[in-house]
Amino acid sequence: MKLGLLGPAAGDVPSLLRAAEILVEVAHVDRAIYLGEDDALERAIAAWAERLVGSDPSETGLWKRAADLAVRGAPVDIDRFVQTERARLGLRVFESLADGQARTIEMVADRVAVLVHEKALLDEEDIFLASFILYGKSDARVIRRIGARWFVAPGPVGAGPCVLDDGGEDVTLTMYDSAGKPTHHEALALTRSTKMRVQGGP
């Protein structure tokens, strides 16, 4: 799975929209989570959906567009409708911490990742269970291993998005700049526990 990370927008919705586009069009993520604490992602995705299908990207608007095409749509119009609606549905990969949760927990490979806006709000139990602490509140990008855990912050959204990929032997982190160019790639190697087998007596 490829998990995209978007840093806080601080009101910069156009930069957030561009970073979201990079995650879909360049990185081809399976899911993406906005690590801000506002509604900027919701506004960015609404603007993207309107750009794709017009002023009403809702499900009601979908049925109205489909009905109009059934009456007077040419084959090329129908093909375009299918393409744009697939693109609109693809925007469901985006989620936000601002959806009423201070933090969320995800599995990355077989390890626990805790995603939060401000890492100072995590308690000892959160940190103890996690192999990855992914957080939003940071003035700069962070990739730091402390003990058995990785701390990762994508930084302000204008810096570009990040992607965690658990498709290989190690989880890898790729950072992109605001133009969609990969600028850093690192394997987030983890210490794996060893299994001990104790044999009985003769």
C-alpha positions as CSV (number, residue, x, y, z in Angstrom):
1,M,0.0,0.0,0.0
2,K,1.1,3.5,-0.7
3,L,0.0,6.0,1.9
4,G,0.3,9.7,1.1
5,L,0.9,12.4,3.7
6,L,-0.1,16.0,3.4
7,G,1.3,18.6,5.7
8,P,-0.8,21.5,7.2
9,A,-1.9,24.1,4.7
10,A,-2.1,27.1,7.0
11,G,-4.7,28.6,4.6
12,D,-2.8,27.8,1.4
13,V,-5.5,25.8,-0.3
14,P,-3.9,26.1,-3.8
15,S,-0.7,24.5,-2.6
16,L,-2.6,21.8,-0.8
17,L,-4.5,21.1,-4.0
18,R,-1.3,20.8,-6.0
19,A,0.2,18.4,-3.4
20,A,-2.9,16.3,-3.5
21,E,-2.6,16.2,-7.3
22,I,1.0,14.9,-7.0
23,L,-0.1,12.1,-4.8
24,V,-2.7,10.9,-7.3
25,E,-1.1,11.7,-10.7
26,V,2.5,11.1,-9.9
27,A,2.8,8.9,-6.8
28,H,-0.4,6.9,-7.5
29,V,-1.2,6.5,-3.8
30,D,-3.9,4.1,-2.4
31,R,-4.8,6.4,0.4
32,A,-3.8,9.9,1.5
33,I,-4.2,11.6,4.9
34,Y,-4.1,15.3,5.6
35,L,-2.3,16.0,8.9
36,G,-3.7,19.5,9.4
37,E,-6.4,20.4,11.9
38,D,-8.6,22.6,9.6
39,D,-11.0,22.0,6.7
40,A,-8.5,22.9,4.0
41,L,-8.5,19.4,2.5
42,E,-12.2,19.5,2.2
43,R,-12.1,22.8,0.3
44,A,-9.2,21.6,-1.9
45,I,-11.0,18.4,-2.9
46,A,-14.2,20.2,-3.6
47,A,-12.4,22.6,-5.9
48,W,-10.8,19.7,-7.7
49,A,-14.1,17.9,-8.1
50,E,-15.8,21.0,-9.5
51,R,-13.0,21.4,-12.0
52,L,-13.6,17.8,-13.1
53,V,-17.4,17.7,-13.4
54,G,-18.8,21.2,-12.9
55,S,-20.5,23.2,-10.2
56,D,-22.3,20.2,-8.6
57,P,-19.9,17.3,-7.9
58,S,-22.4,15.7,-5.5
59,E,-24.2,12.3,-6.1
60,T,-27.3,14.3,-7.0
61,G,-25.3,16.1,-9.6
62,L,-24.0,12.8,-11.0
63,W,-27.5,11.6,-11.7
64,K,-28.5,14.9,-13.3
65,R,-25.4,14.7,-15.6
66,A,-26.2,11.1,-16.5
67,A,-29.8,12.0,-17.3
68,D,-28.8,14.8,-19.6
69,L,-26.4,12.6,-21.4
70,A,-29.0,9.9,-21.9
71,V,-31.2,12.4,-23.7
72,R,-28.7,14.1,-25.9
73,G,-25.2,12.9,-25.3
74,A,-23.0,11.8,-28.2
75,P,-20.7,8.8,-27.7
76,V,-17.6,11.0,-27.2
77,D,-19.6,12.9,-24.5
78,I,-20.4,9.6,-22.8
79,D,-16.8,8.5,-22.8
80,R,-15.7,11.8,-21.3
81,F,-18.4,11.5,-18.7
82,V,-17.1,8.0,-17.6
83,Q,-13.5,9.3,-17.4
84,T,-14.4,12.3,-15.4
85,E,-16.6,10.5,-13.0
86,R,-13.9,7.9,-12.4
87,A,-11.5,10.7,-11.6
88,R,-14.1,12.2,-9.2
89,L,-14.6,8.9,-7.4
90,G,-10.8,8.6,-7.2
91,L,-10.8,11.6,-4.9
92,R,-12.1,9.3,-2.2
93,V,-8.5,8.3,-1.4
94,F,-8.2,11.5,0.6
95,E,-9.0,11.7,4.4
96,S,-8.4,14.2,7.0
97,L,-7.5,14.2,10.7
98,A,-10.0,17.1,11.0
99,D,-12.9,14.7,10.7
100,G,-13.4,14.8,14.4
101,Q,-10.3,12.8,15.5
102,A,-7.2,14.0,17.2
103,R,-5.3,11.0,15.9
104,T,-5.8,7.9,13.9
105,I,-4.0,4.5,13.8
106,E,-3.0,2.7,10.6
107,M,-1.2,-0.5,9.8
108,V,1.9,0.0,7.6
109,A,3.1,-3.4,6.5
110,D,2.8,-5.3,9.8
111,R,3.6,-2.3,12.0
112,V,1.5,0.3,13.8
113,A,1.6,3.9,12.6
114,V,0.0,6.7,14.6
115,L,-1.0,9.8,12.7
116,V,-1.6,13.0,14.5
117,H,-1.4,16.8,14.0
118,E,0.6,17.5,17.1
119,K,2.9,14.8,18.4
120,A,3.0,16.4,21.8
121,L,-0.6,15.2,22.4
122,L,0.4,11.6,22.2
123,D,0.6,9.6,25.4
124,E,3.1,6.9,26.4
125,E,0.8,4.2,25.3
126,D,0.4,5.7,21.8
127,I,4.2,5.9,21.4
128,F,4.9,2.5,22.9
129,L,2.7,0.7,20.4
130,A,3.9,2.6,17.3
131,S,6.7,1.9,14.9
132,F,5.9,5.1,13.0
133,I,4.8,8.5,14.4
134,L,3.5,10.6,11.5
135,Y,2.6,14.1,12.5
136,G,1.7,17.4,10.9
137,K,2.8,20.2,13.2
138,S,6.3,21.0,12.2
139,D,8.1,24.0,10.7
140,A,10.2,21.7,8.4
141,R,10.3,18.2,7.1
142,V,11.4,15.6,9.6
143,I,12.7,12.0,9.1
144,R,14.2,10.8,12.4
145,R,14.7,7.4,14.0
146,I,14.6,7.4,17.8
147,G,15.2,3.9,19.2
148,A,12.8,1.5,17.5
149,R,10.6,4.3,16.1
150,W,10.5,6.6,13.1
151,F,9.2,10.1,13.4
152,V,8.1,11.6,10.1
153,A,6.6,15.0,9.4
154,P,6.0,16.2,5.8
155,G,6.4,19.8,6.8
156,P,4.3,22.7,5.6
157,V,2.2,21.7,2.5
158,G,4.1,24.1,0.2
159,A,7.2,21.8,0.5
160,G,5.3,19.0,-1.2
161,P,3.8,15.6,-0.1
162,C,5.4,12.4,1.2
163,V,4.6,8.8,0.5
164,L,5.1,5.7,2.6
165,D,5.3,2.5,0.6
166,D,5.2,-0.9,2.3
167,G,5.4,-2.9,-1.0
168,G,9.0,-4.0,-0.5
169,E,11.1,-5.7,2.2
170,D,11.3,-2.4,4.1
171,V,8.8,0.5,4.3
172,T,10.2,3.3,2.2
173,L,9.6,7.0,2.4
174,T,9.6,9.2,-0.7
175,M,9.4,13.0,-0.4
176,Y,8.3,15.1,-3.4
177,D,8.8,18.8,-4.0
178,S,6.0,21.2,-5.0
179,A,6.6,20.4,-8.7
180,G,6.1,16.6,-8.2
181,K,9.8,15.7,-8.4
182,P,11.1,13.1,-5.9
183,T,13.7,14.8,-3.7
184,H,14.4,12.2,-1.1
185,H,14.0,8.4,-0.8
186,E,14.8,6.4,2.3
187,A,14.2,2.9,3.6
188,L,12.7,3.1,7.1
189,A,14.3,-0.1,8.4
190,L,12.9,-1.5,11.5
191,T,14.4,-3.8,14.1
192,R,12.5,-7.0,13.9
193,S,12.1,-9.2,17.0
194,T,13.8,-12.6,17.0
195,K,12.0,-15.7,17.9
196,M,13.6,-18.0,20.4
197,R,12.7,-21.6,20.7
198,V,13.5,-23.4,23.9
199,Q,13.8,-27.2,23.6
200,G,12.8,-29.4,26.4
201,G,15.0,-31.9,28.1
202,P,16.0,-35.4,26.8
